[in-house]
Amino acid sequence: MKFKATVVLAALALSTTLSGAQQGVSKDTITLGSIQDLSGPLAGFGKQARLGMLLAVDEINEQGGVNGRKLKLLVEDSGYDPKKAVLAAQKLVNQDKIFMMVGHIGTAQNMAAMPVQFEKNVINFFPITAAREMYEPFHKLKYSFAATYFDQMRRAVPHLVKDKGAKKVCTIYQDDDFGLEVLRGGEAGLKTINMEFAEKTSFKRGATDFSSQVAKMKASGCDLVVLGTIIRETIGTIAESRKTGFNPTFLGSSAAYTDLIHKLGGKAMDGLYATMTVQNPYTEEQSPQIRFWANKYKTKFNEDPTVFSVYGYDIINIFINAANKAGKNLSTDSFIKVMDTLTIPPDIFGSAPATFSPTKRLGSDASRLSQIQDGKWKVVGPYITDAAAAKM
């Protein structure tokens, strides 16, 4: 009887140990979560990022998974609303019990959701936003891949001012965490050349009419406009400007670097500059590798890929790389141990190399300029770092 009781207790102990295993990692599955905007103003981006992720998930699962475990990706819709992002995070973390949050889109949305994740030791991996808060202040569960909006503008604005001989610089920005980062980066960049914005005008998230903002900038005589805008706001601002005969140089951040700008905005978008970190993968791209990948994507999903498709694809593949190196005993701690010594080389899409360490949670702070020429984005400069910017 005593022996039987001992066996039962041992079994219970084993059961408890197993049930206390790493959340989101089972014998044959790794469950990842992502929050995208699938119904709001960034639905185009969210759909593309999701499809890019699914392509990478399907590829690795066809090859047998990560150390024998298949990847399972669960995607929730935030509608680009921070409150909905919190609810989505609560579902994914507490109900679906994901191992990791990957590629969550939106600055304010990530900031709202991260506390939910961190309470359950869930890493926020490569959010699709370039806000500094994605790696600052330091937190062991934060990993970011994108040069910040702040650094993008801090370097690109003075470069374009000098290149274009601009005398007056304006900015129009979304009145939220994203837009303010663009504004502050632009201010910091102008300060290095003893300038400041001649006009600063903002709009609320979801706005569709930019006539008053454009009128202010036109009245100020600005010849370069820094855009803290995303899709429809970028198109709306430039279209309104062209209509009124206001034709300054326009500079957006990586948030405006999307094929949707020239596809939806048409010829009026030609000339727009934007900072970027990977190339848009056109199906007729001259690079055979990008062209092959883009056509594979189009065959699978019946639509052309975009830079956000690349973000989603790369995010999953970098996760796969680190998870493979973490080995069979995958856990949050073993994953962090690998990431903190990881170097990511440039990929086929022209990304800059990235490195991480126990104190460095941003992979790369480099960005480069691209411009819409004849209806397509064209890379027009090398990656700009502080050292490179100082030589310009």
N, C-alpha and C positions, 0 to 999 in steps of 0.2 A: 504493500500500500504506500509505504514511504517512497519506494522507488518510482511508483507510478506518479505520485505527486511531484516528484523531482522532474520527471520527464515533461509533465504538463507545464510546470513553471519554466522549464527551459524553452519549451515551444512558445510560451507566451512572451518570453524575453526576446526570442528570435523574431516573433511577429512584431513586437514593439520596435525592434531595431530596424526591421525592414520598412515599417510604416514611417519611421523617422528618417528615411533615406532622403537624398537630395530631391527637393520639389522639382517636378517637371522632367525627371530622368527616371525611366523605368528600364526594365531588362532589354526591351526592344524599341523604345521610342524616346525621343527628345522633343518636348513640346515648347515651342516658341510662340510668343505673342507679339502682335503689332497693332498700333492704333493709327488709322489713316483717316483722312477726310474723304469719304466716299459719297457725300451728299451736299457738301457746302461749297464755298468759293474756291477751294483748292481740290475739288473732286477729281479734276484732270490729273493733278500730280499724284493724288492718293491712289487712283486706279493704276497708274503707270508703275509706281513704286511696288504696289502689291503684285502686279504681274511679273516684274523683274525678280522679286523674291520667289515667287512660285516657280519660275523657270529654274532658278538655282536649286530649289528644294527638289524639284522633279529630277534634275540631273544627278544630284548626289544620291537620291533614293534608288535611281536606276542602277547606280554603281554599288549598291549595298548599304548605303548610309554612312554614318560616322561611327567608326569602330563597331560596326554591326547593328547600330541603332538607326532606325529611320527617323527623318525629321517630320514633325507635324507643325504646321503653321496655322495659328488662329488669328484672324484679323477682325477687329472691331472698328466701327465707324464713330468718329467724334463730331462730324459735321463742322470741324474747325471751331468747336466750342469747348473752352477749357472745362466747363462744368460737365459736359458729356464725356470729356476725356477722363475725368476722375471716375465716373461711373464705369467707363470701359475698362480702366485700369483695375478697379475693384473686382470686376467680373473675371478678367484674365488672371489676376494674381490670386484672388481668394477662392474663386469657384473653379476656374479651369486649371489653376495651379501651374502656370507656365514656369519654365526654367529661367527664361530671359525675355526682356522686352527689346525688340529689335526694330530699328528704323521708324520710331514713332515720329510723325510729322507735326511740325508747328512748335514755335517757341513757347507761347503762353500755355499751350496744351501739355507740353512736356513738364513745364514747371509745376503745373497743377497736379500732374500724375505721379511725379517722382516720389513724393512722400509715401504714397500708397505702396509703391514698389519697395522702397528702401526699408520699410517696416518689416517686410518679409524677405529681405536679403536678395532681392531680384535686381540684377544688373540692368541699367539703362544703356543699351549698346547701340552706338552710332545713330543717334536720333537725326532725322532729316530736318535739321535747322542748324544755322551757323551762329547761334547765340553763345556768348561767353559762359552763360550759366550752365551750359551742357558739360562743362568741365571745371568751372569755378563756382563757388569755392570747392576745393578739393574734396572728393568723396571717393572711397574705394570702389563704389558701384557705378561710377560715371566713366564712360568712354566715348569720345567724340572724334569724328574723322574730318570735319569740314573747317577750313580756315574761317574764322569768325567774320560776321558782317562788319564788325568794328575794324578788324585788321584789313579786310578787303578794301573798305573805303578809305581807311587811314593811308593806305599806300597808293591806291588807284587815283584818288581825287587830285593830289598834287601832281601826279604824273600827267594826267590829262590836261590839267590847267596849264602846265608848262608846254605840253605838246600842241595844244590848241591856241595858246596865247590868250586864254580866257581872262577877262577883267572883272566880271561879276558872276558869282556862283550862287545859285538858289537851291533849295531842296523842298521837295514835297514828300511827306512820309506818313505812313499808317500810324495812328496814335495808339500804339501798343508796344510791347517789349521788342518785337521785331523792328518796327519802324524807328524806335528810339536808338537801337543799336546802329542802324545805318546813319542816322543823324549824328550821333556822337562820334562815329568813326570819321565821317566827313569833317566835322568840326576839328578833330584832332589832326587830320591831314592838312587842312587849311592853315592851322596854327603853325605848322612847320615851315610854311612859306609866307608867314605874316599876313594871312588873309582870314576873313570870316564870311559866313553866309550873308549875302545882301538881303535875302528874303527867306524866311522859313514858314512853310504853311503845311497844315496837316489835314487828315480826314479820318473818319471813324471806320473801323473794320466793316466791310460790306457796302461801302459807299459806291455809287455809280455815276454821280455827277461831279465833275472836277472843274467846271467852268470858272467858279470864283477863285479857286487856287491858281489856275492857269493865268487868269486876268492879273492877279497880284504879281506873279513872277514876270509876266510880260511888262507890266508897268514899271517894274524895278530894272528892266533892261538887262536881265541876266543872259549870259551867253553860254553858260553850262548849268545843267540841272541835274542834281543828284536825286535819284528815285528810290525812296524807301517803299517801293510798291512791289506787288507780286504779278498776277496775270492780268485780270481785267482792269486793275488800276493803272498798270503800265500802259496798256493799250488805250484806255480812256484818256489818260493824261496826254499822251503823245498825239492821239487823234484830235483832241480838242485844240492842242497847240497848233498843229498843222492847219486846222480849219481857220484859226484866227491869224495865221501868218506869223506865228511865233515859232522860230526854228533854231533853237539853241542846240548844243551838243547834249545828248541825254546819256546818263550813266546810271545803270542799275546794278544791283548786287547779284549774287548767284541765285537769289530767289526769282529773279526775272529772266534767268538764263534757261529758256525753254522754247522748244519749237512751236508751242502754242501761241507765242507772241507773234511770230510772223505768219503762222497759219490763220489765226483769227484776225489779226490786225492788218494784214496785207501790206501793200507797198509802202504805206505811211510809216511802217516800222523800220524801214531801211535806214541805216546810220546809227541805230541804237547800239551803245556799248554796254557790256555787262561783264562783271568778274565771274570766273568759273574755275572749277577744279578738275573736271573731266569733260571730254568732248561729247557733243550730241551725236548719237550713232545713226547717221543717215544710211539708208539701205544701199545707196549708190556711193558710199564713202570710198575714197581711193585706197585706204588701208584694207588689204584682203581680209585681215582678221576681224576688223570691225564690220566689214560688209557681210562676212559669213555669219557672225553672231546676230547682226541685225535681221538678216533674212531668216535665220532660224527662229528668232522671236516672232517675226511677222507670220511665218508659217504656222506657229503654234497658237497665236492669239488673234490672227487676222487683222492686225493693225501694226503700224510702224512703231518701233521703240523710241524712247526719248531719253534725255539725260536722267530723268527720274526713274526710268526703267533700269538704267545703269546703276543708280544709287542702290536700288533694291537688290539687284543682282550681286553687286560687290559686297554689300553688307552681309548677306547670307554666306557668301563664299569666304569672307574673312572670318566670320564666326566658325565656319566649317574647318578652316585652317587651324584656328586656335583650339577648337574642341577636339580635333584629331590628335593634336600634340598633347592635350591634357590626358589622353589615354582612356582606358576602360572605366576608371574610377572618376568619371566626370562629376565635378561639383563646382559651386561658385568659387570656392577657394582655389581649386586646381586650375580653373579657367583663368582666374586673375593672375596666378603665378606664371602662366604661359604668356598672357597679354603683356605683362610687365617686362618682358624681355623680347617682345616681338618686333621684328622689322618687316614692313610690308613694301615690297619693291613696286616700281611703276607698273601699271597694267596696260592692256591693249588700248584702253580708252584715254591714255595720256595723263593719268593721275600723277601727282608728285609722290615720292617715297614717304612713308610714314613710320614713325617709331614711337614706342611707349616705354614707360618705366614706372617704378613704384611711386614716383612723384609727378609724372608727366602723363596727363590723360587726354591731351589733344595730339592726334597723330601727326598732323602737318598744319602749318599756318600759312602755307604758300598758296597764292592764287594768280591767275593770269587774265588778260583781257581778251574778249572776243567781241566781234561786231557783226550785226546783221548786214550782209551785202547781197544784193539781188535775191532776197528772200531766204537766205540761209545764214546760219552762224558760221563765221570764219575766225579762227584763232589769229590774233594780230600781235601777240607779244609773248615773251617768255614768262615763266613763273617769277613773281616779284616777292622777294623777301626783304627784310630790313636792310641787309647788306647790299642787295641789288638796287633797292630804292635810293640808297645814299649816293650811288654812282650816277644816277640819272640826272 
